[in-house]
Amino acid sequence: MASLSFLSSSASHFSLSAELKPLTNFKPFSSIATGRRGKHLSLLTGSPNAGNTSADGSNASAAIDKLWEWLCDKGVVSSASVVRPALVPEGVGLVAQRNLSRNEVLLEVPKKLWITPDTVAASKIGSLCAQLKPWVSMALFLLYERGRGDSPWRCYLDILPRFTNSTIFWSEEELSELQGTQLLRTNLSAKDYVLTEFLKVEEEVILPHNHLFSSSISFDDFLWAFGIIRSRTFSQLRGENLSLIPLADLVNHSSSIITEDSSWQIKGTGIFSRELVFSLRTPISVKAGEQVFIQYDLQKSNAELALDYGFIESSSDRFTYTLTLEISESDPFFGDKLDIAESHGLGQNAYFDIILGRALPPSLLPYLRLVALGGTDAFLLESIFRNSVWGHLELPVSRANEELICRVVRDACKVALSSFQTNVEEDDHLLEQGVLDPRLAIAVGVRLGEKKVLQQIDNIFGEREKELDELEYYQERRLKQLGLVGEQGDIIFWESK
Ligand SMILES: C[S@@+](CC[C@H](N)C(=O)[O-])C[C@H]1O[C@@H](n2cnc3c(N)ncnc32)[C@H](O)[C@@H]1O
């Protein structure tokens, strides 16, 4: 992911430099592209490379029917169930079998049917996976089970898509539409991360135990498993709690559902509530025959939605640009600045998500002023100011400091904007033209959003630059506090009579 980075250098002449640098804040749970486009409804039949596309929908429908039978056998669903899986525009989804009221329970999946790190531990490959990260062990488990002819998970594996429109599955050509975006960098670091994990697990587990895996496992296979886990796990079920919940993971996302309340819960049932079930509810009322949707995660930006699930939204709240600021180690005041930043919950590097149409994050300006602080303003870094310095940084410190942060931010925005191939008008025009390929629509939406946020940041600091002469700075505020400035801003002198 690209980000704006402001490195303070020689504070004595207030020089800051702006550069684009990779952002390393891809959150794992938090190249090789498959080269397949568009059609998302491709279901697995044994291996992603041998999957049937569901262009005619018949193979997909057969796989859905088998899943249903399997779930009936397990006692999870019955003819009385209120939802059933079906083919929908988003792939497979859950369709209401009768009118449903808000908060009605849709399904309950017992823990024995979840795929979790515990499921892996109890399997034949469990002992090999003990030291692995939860998601890596689950990825390996999916691939191990996929390779077994008699897998007890076959009916579930067969409804998993071969790919989604997540950017991790895009071809180089498709990715070129993201040129200049932070998403492109994040996607790269995500794939690098998966590759690193793959090479490690290949060397430590897969190759030494080749006989356990019926076919060789490639990076493409591992990436598929990563994409499946990433797109199908519920937001709060991460780390050790990472779980794939068959049937519940068929529910699709809708932007029109904006409730903050979670649509699911894990609760105890049976005698003494000992058996855990995953219970999914509908956040809104739904008519018989309509698809049930939930809100996946209100906090995710469009770049995160594109990377995790392969779709974006049009809401401006989803468009963000992450500013990365850094206190340079070569700054003569590095230690003091770091100390001040850390005592306010920030560090040597600080990331600020700027959201389209929203005010700047409150700690951005103080941090920027801190990074830029130097010269005659450096006295604020002295230890006697340690308890009050942040308060001073929340307001303009000096004209030079304020001018410097405006200039650096605006220069960095211009550099970032110049790295896109298209401008806002061209992207708007493309979107107005109508139906785009789904991946191109994601690319255009994301790059347009990032550019709009960059323009917004540039405008904010541009306006600030115009006000530099009117702003009140530290010295003036201090004189006022001491009663040394008159009503008109004139300095009061005491002359001896
Ligand atoms: C948890 S799965 C839901 C089941 C999935 N539709 C399937 O066919 O298996 C999440 C995936 O469904 C698709 N999806 C869910 N909501 C969507 C939406 N609003 N628009 C487009 N695709 C969506 C995306 O491919 C996403 O990665």
Ligand as a Chemical Component Dictionary entry (heavy atoms), coordinates in Angstrom:
data_LIG
# 
_chem_comp.id                   LIG 
_chem_comp.type                 NON-POLYMER 
_chem_comp.pdbx_formal_charge   0 
_chem_comp.three_letter_code    LIG 
# 
loop_
_chem_comp_atom.comp_id 
_chem_comp_atom.atom_id 
_chem_comp_atom.alt_atom_id 
_chem_comp_atom.type_symbol 
_chem_comp_atom.charge 
_chem_comp_atom.model_Cartn_x 
_chem_comp_atom.model_Cartn_y 
_chem_comp_atom.model_Cartn_z 
_chem_comp_atom.pdbx_ordinal 
LIG C1  C1  C 0  -19.209 -15.206 3.041  1  
LIG S1  S1  S 1  -19.178 -15.467 1.341  2  
LIG C2  C2  C 0  -20.873 -15.464 0.959  3  
LIG C3  C3  C 0  -21.236 -16.631 0.071  4  
LIG C4  C4  C 0  -20.792 -16.500 -1.335 5  
LIG N1  N1  N 0  -21.714 -15.639 -2.072 6  
LIG C5  C5  C 0  -20.644 -17.823 -2.059 7  
LIG O1  O1  O 0  -21.037 -17.917 -3.213 8  
LIG O2  O2  O -1 -20.090 -18.743 -1.486 9  
LIG C6  C6  C 0  -18.548 -13.895 0.842  10 
LIG C7  C7  C 0  -18.392 -13.745 -0.640 11 
LIG O3  O3  O 0  -19.666 -13.579 -1.259 12 
LIG C8  C8  C 0  -19.628 -12.592 -2.268 13 
LIG N2  N2  N 0  -20.459 -11.468 -1.858 14 
LIG C9  C9  C 0  -21.067 -11.300 -0.663 15 
LIG N3  N3  N 0  -21.769 -10.146 -0.638 16 
LIG C10 C10 C 0  -21.596 -9.570  -1.838 17 
LIG C11 C11 C 0  -22.046 -8.338  -2.419 18 
LIG N4  N4  N 0  -22.845 -7.489  -1.783 19 
LIG N5  N5  N 0  -21.651 -8.069  -3.688 20 
LIG C12 C12 C 0  -20.852 -8.901  -4.371 21 
LIG N6  N6  N 0  -20.386 -10.076 -3.873 22 
LIG C13 C13 C 0  -20.758 -10.408 -2.623 23 
LIG C14 C14 C 0  -18.172 -12.191 -2.400 24 
LIG O4  O4  O 0  -17.577 -13.003 -3.361 25 
LIG C15 C15 C 0  -17.605 -12.524 -1.031 26 
LIG O5  O5  O 0  -16.234 -12.779 -1.071 27 
# 
loop_
_chem_comp_bond.comp_id 
_chem_comp_bond.atom_id_1 
_chem_comp_bond.atom_id_2 
_chem_comp_bond.value_order 
_chem_comp_bond.pdbx_ordinal 
LIG C1  S1  SING 1  
LIG S1  C2  SING 2  
LIG S1  C6  SING 3  
LIG C2  C3  SING 4  
LIG C3  C4  SING 5  
LIG C4  N1  SING 6  
LIG C4  C5  SING 7  
LIG C5  O1  DOUB 8  
LIG C5  O2  SING 9  
LIG C6  C7  SING 10 
LIG C7  O3  SING 11 
LIG C7  C15 SING 12 
LIG O3  C8  SING 13 
LIG C8  N2  SING 14 
LIG C8  C14 SING 15 
LIG N2  C9  SING 16 
LIG N2  C13 SING 17 
LIG C9  N3  DOUB 18 
LIG N3  C10 SING 19 
LIG C10 C11 SING 20 
LIG C10 C13 DOUB 21 
LIG C11 N4  SING 22 
LIG C11 N5  DOUB 23 
LIG N5  C12 SING 24 
LIG C12 N6  DOUB 25 
LIG N6  C13 SING 26 
LIG C14 O4  SING 27 
LIG C14 C15 SING 28 
LIG C15 O5  SING 29 
# 
